[in-house]
């Protein structure tokens, strides 16, 4: 009875060149951040995200706002709730009205 041939040895792992490792790490970090940041335009001012003003998903349902717009929106919602607590529920997403 013949025995099965021995498996071929695994190829040596490629090692990154000097500096290549940092480039790969930076690219992976950028891809991770890009995946977390919502795309599109702010639901309040309708401007797109920039490096200085990224968008955040305040309600968790893909309705992005700039941090400054979200802060102003929350403050306005709180003022309206204080004026008429029966009518206004407080800070909510301007698109889906879920609490934020």
C-alpha positions as a Markdown table, in Angstrom:
| # | Residue | x | y | z |
|---|---|---|---|---|
| 1 | Unk | 0.0 | 0.0 | 0.0 |
| 2 | Unk | 1.4 | 3.4 | -1.0 |
| 3 | Unk | 1.5 | 6.3 | 1.4 |
| 4 | Unk | 0.2 | 9.7 | 0.5 |
| 5 | Unk | 2.9 | 12.3 | -0.5 |
| 6 | Unk | 4.0 | 14.6 | 2.2 |
| 7 | Unk | 2.5 | 18.1 | 2.0 |
| 8 | Unk | 4.6 | 20.8 | 0.5 |
| 9 | Unk | 6.2 | 23.2 | 3.0 |
| 10 | Unk | 4.4 | 26.5 | 3.5 |
| 11 | Unk | 6.0 | 29.4 | 1.7 |
| 12 | Unk | 7.9 | 31.8 | 3.8 |
| 13 | Unk | 5.8 | 34.7 | 5.0 |
| 14 | Unk | 6.6 | 37.9 | 3.2 |
| 15 | Unk | 8.0 | 40.6 | 5.4 |
| 16 | Unk | 7.1 | 44.2 | 4.8 |
| 17 | Unk | 9.9 | 46.5 | 3.6 |
| 18 | Unk | 11.0 | 49.3 | 6.0 |
| 19 | Unk | 8.2 | 51.9 | 6.2 |
| 20 | Unk | 5.7 | 49.7 | 4.4 |
| 21 | Unk | 4.4 | 48.5 | 7.7 |
| 22 | Unk | 3.5 | 52.0 | 8.8 |
| 23 | Unk | 1.8 | 52.7 | 5.5 |
| 24 | Unk | -0.3 | 49.5 | 5.8 |
| 25 | Unk | -1.2 | 50.4 | 9.4 |
| 26 | Unk | -2.2 | 53.9 | 8.5 |
| 27 | Unk | -4.3 | 52.7 | 5.6 |
| 28 | Unk | -6.1 | 50.1 | 7.8 |
| 29 | Unk | -6.8 | 52.7 | 10.5 |
| 30 | Unk | -8.2 | 55.1 | 7.8 |
| 31 | Unk | -10.4 | 52.4 | 6.4 |
| 32 | Unk | -11.7 | 51.6 | 10.0 |
| 33 | Unk | -12.5 | 55.2 | 10.7 |
| 34 | Unk | -14.2 | 55.6 | 7.3 |
| 35 | Unk | -16.3 | 52.6 | 8.0 |
| 36 | Unk | -17.5 | 54.1 | 11.3 |
| 37 | Unk | -18.3 | 57.6 | 9.9 |
| 38 | Unk | -21.6 | 58.0 | 8.2 |
| 39 | Unk | -21.6 | 59.2 | 4.7 |
| 40 | Unk | -23.9 | 61.7 | 3.0 |
| 41 | Unk | -25.0 | 65.1 | 4.2 |
| 42 | Unk | -26.0 | 66.6 | 7.5 |
| 43 | Unk | -29.8 | 66.2 | 8.1 |
| 44 | Unk | -29.9 | 69.8 | 9.5 |
| 45 | Unk | -27.6 | 72.0 | 7.3 |
| 46 | Unk | -27.4 | 69.7 | 4.3 |
| 47 | Unk | -23.7 | 70.1 | 4.0 |
| 48 | Unk | -21.3 | 67.1 | 3.4 |
| 49 | Unk | -18.7 | 66.0 | 6.0 |
| 50 | Unk | -15.3 | 67.5 | 5.9 |
| 51 | Unk | -12.1 | 66.6 | 7.8 |
| 52 | Unk | -12.8 | 69.5 | 10.2 |
| 53 | Unk | -16.5 | 68.7 | 10.5 |
| 54 | Unk | -17.2 | 65.0 | 10.3 |
| 55 | Unk | -20.7 | 63.6 | 10.5 |
| 56 | Unk | -22.0 | 61.5 | 13.4 |
| 57 | Unk | -25.0 | 59.1 | 13.4 |
| 58 | Unk | -26.8 | 60.6 | 16.5 |
| 59 | Unk | -29.8 | 58.2 | 16.5 |
| 60 | Unk | -28.1 | 55.0 | 15.3 |
| 61 | Unk | -30.3 | 54.7 | 12.2 |
| 62 | Unk | -28.0 | 56.4 | 9.6 |
| 63 | Unk | -29.2 | 60.0 | 10.0 |
| 64 | Unk | -25.9 | 61.9 | 10.1 |
| 65 | Unk | -25.4 | 65.3 | 11.7 |
| 66 | Unk | -22.4 | 67.5 | 12.2 |
| 67 | Unk | -21.5 | 67.7 | 15.9 |
| 68 | Unk | -22.2 | 71.5 | 16.0 |
| 69 | Unk | -25.6 | 71.0 | 14.3 |
| 70 | Unk | -26.5 | 68.2 | 16.7 |
| 71 | Unk | -25.6 | 70.4 | 19.7 |
| 72 | Unk | -27.7 | 73.3 | 18.5 |
| 73 | Unk | -30.6 | 70.9 | 17.6 |
| 74 | Unk | -30.5 | 69.3 | 21.1 |
| 75 | Unk | -30.5 | 72.7 | 22.8 |
| 76 | Unk | -33.5 | 73.8 | 20.7 |
| 77 | Unk | -35.3 | 70.6 | 21.5 |
| 78 | Unk | -34.7 | 71.1 | 25.3 |
| 79 | Unk | -35.9 | 74.7 | 25.1 |
| 80 | Unk | -39.1 | 73.6 | 23.4 |
| 81 | Unk | -39.6 | 70.8 | 25.9 |
| 82 | Unk | -39.2 | 73.2 | 28.8 |
| 83 | Unk | -41.8 | 75.6 | 27.2 |
| 84 | Unk | -44.4 | 72.9 | 26.6 |
| 85 | Unk | -43.5 | 69.5 | 28.2 |
| 86 | Unk | -46.9 | 68.0 | 27.1 |
| 87 | Unk | -46.3 | 68.7 | 23.5 |
| 88 | Unk | -42.5 | 68.2 | 23.0 |
| 89 | Unk | -40.7 | 64.9 | 24.0 |
| 90 | Unk | -37.2 | 66.5 | 24.1 |
| 91 | Unk | -34.1 | 65.9 | 22.0 |
| 92 | Unk | -34.9 | 63.7 | 19.0 |
| 93 | Unk | -33.5 | 62.9 | 15.6 |
| 94 | Unk | -34.7 | 65.5 | 13.1 |
| 95 | Unk | -35.3 | 62.8 | 10.5 |
| 96 | Unk | -36.9 | 59.8 | 12.4 |
| 97 | Unk | -37.8 | 61.5 | 15.7 |
| 98 | Unk | -36.1 | 58.8 | 17.8 |
| 99 | Unk | -34.7 | 60.1 | 21.1 |
| 100 | Unk | -31.0 | 61.2 | 20.9 |
